[in-house]
């Protein structure tokens, strides 16, 4: 039913309604209105279900908020969910803020609140009540343990959540007090007790070390909206591939990071990126392609360091490759990332943990003297904690909505950045040209 290797992660009925993905299963036939399921790899199901709903442009706030648990705002026009109010017409939802349920913001002194009514309670008498962190009046200024464990690394904390942060991103964050050098310190991590909690780098850690190789690189990152563009619309007459091919022009791409890419041969074929010139490494629905006539792979790998918050809880991470330029021996480390949902939350472990997880992966697998390029659909916009944290350690080369390029080089090294448009996807493809 679906050509060129496409596999569904959800059943879409003729009326356009989205039917559930059942744990580890996906629909393969809906001709009679029922789903027949087959096994799929969870890592391949990296789709953004909350953005794939059909929404009437006239729906009200309560309607669009219904699918936005964990987010503070939604668009009544598109039904998309957001962590911040980037546009005036976004509707406010009862979501989460600073790691706490939104209803806790008015419940100082109470341990629980109702996300339905906003009322505050001392005990959890109903299953759906949300827990508000802290005892007593909820506004204690006693520094949390992370101020001790992360001394010299994280200098601020939130008295509401008890979390520590590198910078004072919000007005109510407080500075951590001085810590006695003799006090015993634990491991400095962010993300709580979750599996994706990440170690905070040392205070002098940085990936802003440009190697000065004089190596020119042209790269593209592109979320292909596969389930829709290729699954429902059959590739839309090769619209995404035509966009990539047109952008290549007289200077072919050296690198391409594709997200939501179920069949790299399809998109690369449409883009004129033949097997004679390009090779790729795969991880789930992510593809990292490179010019094999110019580069050879020294090492490649992947790993998980984040997880969606919500119903599906997909684990997320990145794939990486360490390449060597054949003519010079110059080294290039490139990483392709598809980040956790909901958008700009950082998922289960939060934005800082997601950023540190990515940084730790780069630091672990790259070598001094490498050119570094980190790209992808981060599911994190410029106001997110993920992006803000990364900017403290790397150059933010380019972004559009939740798609980003970071590097260990910036400034004059960046020769061109260009938003290439959507090409039938729901994301814009982004291009950079750099001379490392």
C-alpha positions as MATLAB code, in Angstrom:
seq = 'XXXXXXXXXXXXXXXXXXXXXXXXXXXXXXXXXXXXXXXXXXXXXXXXXXXXXXXXXXXXXXXXXXXXXXXXXXXXXXXXXXXXXXXXXXXXXXXXXXXXXXXXXXXXXXXXXXXXXXXXXXXXXXXXXXXXXXXXXXXXXXXXXXXXXXXXXXXXXXXXXXXXXXXXXXXXXXXXXXXXXXXXXXXXXXXXXXXXXXXXXXXXXXXXXXXXXXXXXXXXXXXXXXXXXXXXXXXXXXXXXXXXXXXXXXXXXXXXXXXXXXXXXXXXXXXXXXXXXXXXXXXXXXXXXXXXXXXXXXXXXXXXXXXXXXXXXXXXXXXXXXXXXXXXXXXXXXXXXXXXXXXXXXXXXXXXXXXXXXXXXXXXXXXXXXXXXXXXXXXXXXXXXXXXXXXXXXXXXXXXXXXXXXXXXXXXXXXXXXXXXXXXXXXXXXXXXXXX';
ca = [
       0.000    0.000    0.000;
       2.878    2.334    0.774;
       5.690    2.285   -1.789;
       9.441    2.578   -1.431;
       9.800    1.091    2.019;
       7.429    3.457    3.820;
       6.045    2.156    7.100;
       3.285    3.697    9.116;
       3.536    4.610   12.758;
      -0.179    5.297   12.979;
      -3.348    4.399   11.113;
      -4.945    7.216    9.216;
      -8.558    6.601    8.298;
     -10.092    8.001    5.152;
     -11.747   10.697    7.230;
      -8.289   11.850    8.371;
      -8.632   10.762   12.007;
      -5.525    9.542   13.772;
      -5.808    6.106   15.357;
      -3.563    4.965   18.217;
      -0.117    3.496   17.846;
      -0.214    0.388   19.993;
       2.952   -0.368   21.926;
       5.472   -1.567   19.345;
       2.834   -2.000   16.625;
       1.701    0.001   13.631;
      -1.194   -0.177   11.215;
      -0.670   -1.578    7.745;
      -4.188   -1.629    6.290;
      -7.217    0.514    6.977;
      -9.235   -0.191    3.856;
     -12.167   -1.609    5.788;
     -11.945    0.950    8.582;
     -10.076   -1.398   10.914;
      -6.398   -1.607   11.744;
      -4.160   -4.547   11.060;
      -0.975   -4.294   13.034;
       2.632   -5.231   12.445;
       5.750   -4.986   14.579;
       7.891   -1.882   14.248;
      10.966   -0.674   16.068;
      10.083    1.952   18.627;
      13.113    3.978   17.666;
      11.695    4.254   14.157;
       8.498    5.785   15.427;
       9.956    9.253   15.932;
       6.889   11.088   14.803;
       5.317   14.117   16.300;
       1.774   12.965   16.929;
       0.680   16.159   18.623;
       1.441   18.072   15.412;
      -0.363   15.618   13.150;
      -3.895   16.292   14.302;
      -6.517   17.720   12.014;
      -7.763   20.845   13.735;
     -10.601   23.128   12.769;
      -9.384   26.734   12.496;
     -12.286   27.805   14.670;
     -11.607   25.467   17.562;
     -11.552   27.103   20.976;
      -8.754   27.177   23.550;
     -10.059   24.304   25.643;
     -10.206   22.175   22.495;
      -6.628   22.792   21.371;
      -5.336   22.472   24.943;
      -6.808   19.005   25.216;
      -3.857   17.403   23.473;
      -1.197   19.627   25.005;
      -0.464   18.165   28.396;
       2.923   19.407   29.499;
       2.705   22.595   27.433;
       1.669   26.063   28.496;
       0.132   27.278   25.219;
      -1.547   26.054   22.060;
      -2.595   27.485   18.713;
      -6.332   27.386   18.062;
      -5.540   27.700   14.363;
      -3.150   24.757   13.922;
      -3.629   22.791   17.137;
       0.142   22.827   17.775;
       1.449   22.933   21.339;
       4.108   25.323   22.640;
       6.092   25.943   25.817;
       6.012   29.728   25.430;
       3.687   32.343   23.969;
       5.610   33.271   20.829;
       2.541   34.671   19.073;
      -0.245   36.852   20.421;
      -3.051   34.520   19.411;
      -1.668   31.459   21.259;
      -4.077   30.287   23.956;
      -2.906   29.620   27.498;
      -3.247   26.036   28.700;
      -2.875   24.501   32.124;
       0.491   22.897   31.449;
       3.807   22.861   33.289;
       6.244   25.609   34.220;
       9.756   25.295   35.621;
       9.228   21.549   36.048;
       5.988   22.009   38.034;
       2.354   21.638   37.045;
       0.973   25.057   36.105;
      -1.742   24.836   38.770;
       0.999   24.831   41.455;
       1.854   28.442   40.667;
      -1.085   29.660   42.763;
      -0.826   27.007   45.475;
       1.863   28.295   47.827;
       1.627   26.302   51.063;
      -0.234   23.353   49.534;
       1.265   20.081   48.363;
      -1.196   19.228   45.578;
      -3.342   20.980   43.015;
      -6.065   20.057   40.553;
      -5.193   20.626   36.869;
      -8.937   20.676   36.212;
     -10.126   23.332   38.676;
      -6.845   24.934   39.750;
      -7.790   24.358   43.397;
      -5.088   23.591   45.973;
      -5.030   20.746   48.482;
      -2.940   19.472   51.362;
      -3.407   15.798   50.455;
      -3.936   13.765   47.280;
      -7.544   12.636   47.549;
      -7.990   12.166   43.797;
      -5.721   10.296   41.416;
      -5.414   13.120   38.910;
      -4.163   15.728   41.409;
      -0.660   16.973   40.569;
       2.095   17.140   43.156;
       3.655   20.510   43.923;
       7.273   20.230   45.079;
       8.342   21.288   48.528;
       6.950   21.271   52.022;
       5.646   24.077   54.188;
       4.845   27.326   52.433;
       6.444   26.206   49.117;
       8.582   29.331   48.918;
      11.542   28.403   51.091;
      14.834   30.031   50.217;
      16.874   27.118   51.603;
      19.313   26.134   48.890;
      18.782   22.643   47.456;
      21.453   19.934   47.538;
      22.382   20.623   43.910;
      23.887   23.965   45.000;
      26.400   21.949   47.010;
      26.913   19.130   44.516;
      27.286   21.522   41.566;
      29.304   24.296   43.160;
      31.308   26.089   40.472;
      29.122   24.595   37.744;
      25.530   25.678   38.416;
      25.156   28.962   40.242;
      21.369   29.453   40.509;
      18.354   27.545   41.774;
      14.574   27.606   41.749;
      12.951   27.518   45.173;
       9.830   26.027   43.583;
      11.313   23.009   41.824;
      14.566   22.651   43.744;
      16.489   22.458   40.451;
      19.793   24.210   39.801;
      20.749   26.131   36.656;
      23.861   27.562   35.050;
      22.345   30.990   34.468;
      19.513   33.101   35.842;
      17.055   32.420   33.041;
      14.045   33.459   35.136;
      13.634   36.412   37.480;
      12.729   34.306   40.485;
      15.849   32.113   40.305;
      18.149   32.717   43.274;
      21.912   32.599   43.518;
      23.355   29.543   45.243;
      25.117   30.467   48.492;
      28.804   29.939   49.126;
      29.687   26.341   49.954;
      32.254   25.263   52.539;
      35.088   23.482   50.747;
      35.045   20.753   53.410;
      31.395   19.838   52.799;
      30.941   16.448   51.147;
      29.612   16.800   47.604;
      27.614   14.349   45.522;
      27.551   13.916   41.750;
      26.482   17.025   39.874;
      23.623   15.975   37.608;
      20.428   17.476   36.213;
      17.282   15.581   35.284;
      16.371   14.186   38.682;
      16.422   10.420   39.223;
      15.434    9.646   35.647;
      17.560    7.429   33.387;
      18.271   10.440   31.145;
      19.694   12.592   33.942;
      22.989   14.024   32.727;
      26.251   14.965   34.370;
      27.037   18.682   34.294;
      30.384   19.469   32.610;
      33.251   21.052   34.522;
      33.187   24.828   34.831;
      35.962   25.268   32.246;
      34.406   22.888   29.692;
      33.833   24.326   26.218;
      33.386   23.097   22.657;
      34.183   26.510   21.171;
      37.596   25.371   19.955;
      37.790   26.115   16.247;
      40.594   24.077   14.617;
      41.456   26.503   11.789;
      41.714   23.806    9.122;
      40.506   25.841    6.149;
      38.106   22.991    5.304;
      34.962   24.142    3.478;
      31.763   22.236    4.336;
      28.271   22.571    2.889;
      25.555   20.896    4.972;
      21.778   20.591    5.171;
      19.432   19.518    7.971;
      15.876   18.576    7.043;
      12.949   16.939    8.870;
      11.052   15.222    6.051;
       7.605   14.842    7.699;
       7.748   11.301    6.309;
       4.415    9.878    7.436;
       2.627   12.672    5.587;
       4.867   13.823    2.723;
       5.929   10.356    1.596;
       3.337    8.133    3.267;
       0.144    9.980    2.423;
       1.263   12.067   -0.544;
       3.656    9.636   -2.183;
       6.529   12.096   -2.092;
       4.509   14.939   -3.617;
       6.188   14.484   -7.005;
       9.637   14.578   -5.430;
       9.165   18.037   -3.910;
      11.627   17.546   -1.017;
      14.262   16.029   -3.282;
      13.872   18.851   -5.779;
      14.420   21.365   -2.985;
      17.658   19.626   -1.913;
      18.866   19.261   -5.501;
      18.158   22.900   -6.271;
      20.024   24.058   -3.169;
      23.038   21.917   -4.073;
      23.436   23.703   -7.398;
      27.058   23.863   -8.539;
      28.392   23.003   -5.070;
      27.031   19.613   -3.936;
      26.313   19.024   -0.258;
      29.069   17.409    1.770;
      26.675   16.444    4.567;
      22.944   15.889    4.984;
      21.153   15.235    8.259;
      17.636   13.901    7.672;
      15.082   13.316   10.422;
      11.843   11.343    9.964;
      13.497    9.618    7.027;
      12.214    6.071    6.614;
      13.884    5.386    3.258;
      17.053    7.384    2.568;
      17.359    5.973   -0.958;
      14.043    7.567   -1.886;
      14.839   11.122   -0.804;
      18.458   10.903   -1.926;
      17.404    9.531   -5.295;
      14.979   12.416   -5.769;
      17.768   14.811   -4.732;
      20.278   13.438   -7.216;
      22.533   12.148   -4.423;
      23.515    8.886   -6.126;
      25.179    5.900   -4.501;
      28.244    6.608   -6.619;
      28.817    9.823   -4.699;
      27.159    9.398   -1.302;
      26.974    6.957    1.551;
      25.064    7.184    4.799;
      24.671    5.829    8.319;
      21.252    5.117    9.794;
      19.712    5.141   13.260;
      15.980    4.656   13.654;
      14.371    7.141   11.301;
      17.472    9.373   11.223;
      19.904    9.385    8.316;
      23.327   11.023    8.172;
      24.604   11.163    4.579;
      28.063   12.260    3.428;
      30.061   12.681    0.202;
      32.041    9.444    0.094;
      34.330   10.666   -2.659;
      35.617   13.320   -0.295;
      35.289   11.646    3.112;
      35.764    8.249    4.676;
      34.246    7.089    7.963;
      36.666    6.571   10.830;
      33.993    5.773   13.408;
      30.238    6.092   13.765;
      27.672    5.405   16.427;
      24.508    6.509   18.189;
      22.968    6.774   21.616;
      19.954    7.854   23.631;
      19.989   10.668   26.169;
      16.409   12.022   26.271;
      12.802   10.873   26.407;
       9.454   12.291   25.392;
       7.136   13.394   28.164;
       3.586   12.136   27.714;
       1.657    9.183   26.375;
       4.256    7.597   24.121;
       7.511    8.232   25.953;
       9.801    7.547   23.011;
      13.488    7.635   23.852;
      15.512   10.093   21.783;
      19.146   10.797   21.099;
      21.530   11.256   18.207;
      23.696    9.522   15.632;
      27.259   10.611   14.932;
      30.123    9.978   12.545;
      33.773   10.927   12.653;
      34.930   11.530    9.099;
      38.333   12.066    7.529;
      38.889   14.160    4.436;
      40.771   11.893    2.044;
      42.908   14.569    0.418;
      44.124   16.309    3.597;
      43.525   14.016    6.545;
      41.398   16.720    8.230;
      38.850   15.340   10.668;
      35.160   16.266   10.890;
      32.821   15.161   13.671;
      29.145   15.487   12.743;
      26.061   14.640   14.824;
      22.405   14.439   13.776;
      19.789   14.851   16.527;
      16.012   14.456   16.792;
      14.990   15.863   20.170;
      12.291   15.008   22.709;
       8.686   16.191   22.856;
       6.706   18.206   23.810;
       8.400   20.999   21.926;
      10.871   23.077   23.971;
      10.359   21.132   27.204;
      13.372   18.852   26.998;
      11.056   15.924   27.689;
      11.194   13.838   30.859;
      14.591   15.083   32.037;
      14.259   18.704   30.913;
      16.136   20.944   28.523;
      19.389   21.207   30.454;
      19.738   17.434   30.767;
      19.052   17.009   27.050;
      21.707   19.599   26.213;
      24.274   18.069   28.552;
      23.527   14.608   27.179;
      24.298   15.848   23.674;
      27.427   17.699   24.790;
      28.694   14.634   26.645;
      28.217   12.525   23.491;
      30.169   15.009   21.371;
      32.938   15.266   23.968;
      33.187   11.489   24.306;
      33.466   10.666   20.597;
      35.192   13.679   19.007;
      38.919   14.404   19.227;
      40.869   17.644   19.765;
      41.449   19.291   16.399;
      38.206   17.990   14.878;
      35.823   20.319   13.116;
      32.450   19.780   14.848;
      28.983   20.219   13.362;
      25.858   19.398   15.391;
      22.548   19.631   13.551;
      18.971   18.407   13.465;
      15.393   18.839   14.575;
      16.020   19.479   18.253;
      12.301   19.930   19.012;
      13.584   22.955   20.901;
      13.268   26.583   19.831;
      15.526   29.526   20.618;
      13.808   30.240   23.923;
      14.147   26.682   25.217;
      16.460   25.639   28.012;
      18.023   23.112   25.633;
      19.191   25.748   23.157;
      20.117   28.272   25.858;
      22.302   25.683   27.573;
      24.015   24.582   24.354;
      24.817   28.210   23.519;
      26.923   28.339   26.658;
      29.303   25.752   25.201;
      29.057   25.946   21.387;
      28.471   28.491   18.617;
      24.838   28.679   17.533;
      25.298   28.926   13.775;
      21.681   28.936   12.584;
      18.130   28.070   13.612;
      14.545   28.158   12.425;
      11.766   27.192   14.810;
      13.090   23.935   16.351;
      15.764   23.117   13.760;
      19.350   24.056   14.588;
      23.019   24.076   13.625;
      25.717   24.277   16.322;
      29.477   24.125   15.836;
      32.837   24.587   17.538;
      33.422   27.436   15.058;
      31.504   30.658   14.477;
      31.934   34.227   13.294;
      33.800   34.613    9.996;
      34.032   30.837    9.612;
      30.333   30.846    8.727;
      30.174   31.834    5.060;
      26.479   31.321    4.365;
      23.260   30.353    6.113;
      20.003   29.874    4.246;
      16.440   28.836    4.983;
      15.547   26.706    1.964;
      11.802   26.435    2.594;
       9.607   23.447    3.348;
       9.521   21.504    0.081;
       6.315   19.817    1.218;
       7.457   19.126    4.792;
       6.215   20.853    7.936;
       9.798   21.961    8.658;
      12.041   24.272    6.688;
      15.264   22.756    5.398;
      18.312   24.685    6.633;
      21.684   25.044    4.900;
      25.061   26.245    6.134;
      28.408   26.749    4.420;
      31.425   26.930    6.733;
      35.199   27.044    6.364;
      36.544   25.385    9.493;
];
